[in-house]
Amino acid sequence: MDDELNITYITLDGHVEVHKYRYLYFVIMLTVYILIICCNFTIVCLIWIHNNLHEPMYIFIAALLINSVLFSTNIYPKLLIDFMSEKQIISYSTCLFQFFLFYSLGSSEFLLLAVMAYDRYVSICKPLQYPTIMTKTTVSIFLCLAWLVPACHIAVLVIMSVDMKLCNLTLRGIFCNNSIYNLHCVSSRVRSIFGVVAVIITALFPLLFILFTYTRILIISYQSCRNVRKKAAQTCLPHLLVLISFSCLCAYDIIIVRLGSEFPKTARLIITLQVILYHPLFNPIIYGLKMKEISKHLKRLFCQTKVM
């Protein structure tokens, strides 16, 4: 506790031998962060530049990739600072802000994937109505809701936690997630109930909607001609792979929080790194390789680079 400024600092106790391997950690994480920014924004720029990619499906992909960069930017800069610092600490207010962005952007990914599933459903199952349903206004509303709904829910949880008394100033982790609840002297029943409601609205409902939508697409595609099945496979497979990947990361986060005290420190660090390491790189790789139009523009870009 800093008495002069009245700032409460929390020790991040999830690091393993950071003083011994600080430079190795720093170089690896900086390299990954640069790759995340470059890979994601390369595809976002391609979507922005080429008119044939100005369609709802590609706009949603661009939003998802931007969301991944924001998600990583919430974690990586602080991690890099911690690797080069003598003490791995964070103020409680900054910790709450990191918590807010972590779960707000994470929930937004579920909602964006749900919107993308709906877009594919309309495109494949109701192709004649697609232009009238997926208008620019509809796309804008979906994007706003995908970011605002989770932000409002998580903001309430943060506000409930601001004035809660802390009895523990050591966080079992390398960034602020649900583990911050273990710092409080008393657990709030109202906050717990609201948290469950927020998870149901921003994660469970979108997940069930995605599964229902792709089941419908699968049934209708199976009953249709070969071209419809091919279109469904080409456009839906990348979304499903990203959904599976992100769902695994959410499971990791729950495991870390619920069973953190029973995990060895090294195992907990490895699981934590799974949450932030490969998924932001996984998205652009999947969409770059599996989406035909994006893949075509990427090949042209790299061919032009080689010629130059």
Secondary structure as UniProt FT lines:
FT   TURN            3..6
FT   STRAND          9..12
FT   TURN            13..14
FT   HELIX           18..49
FT   HELIX           51..53
FT   HELIX           56..83
FT   STRAND          89..91
FT   HELIX           92..125
FT   TURN            127..129
FT   HELIX           130..133
FT   HELIX           136..162
FT   STRAND          170..171
FT   HELIX           178..183
FT   HELIX           189..199
FT   HELIX           200..204
FT   HELIX           205..223
FT   HELIX           226..259
FT   HELIX           260..262
FT   HELIX           265..276
FT   TURN            277..278
FT   HELIX           279..290
FT   HELIX           292..307
//
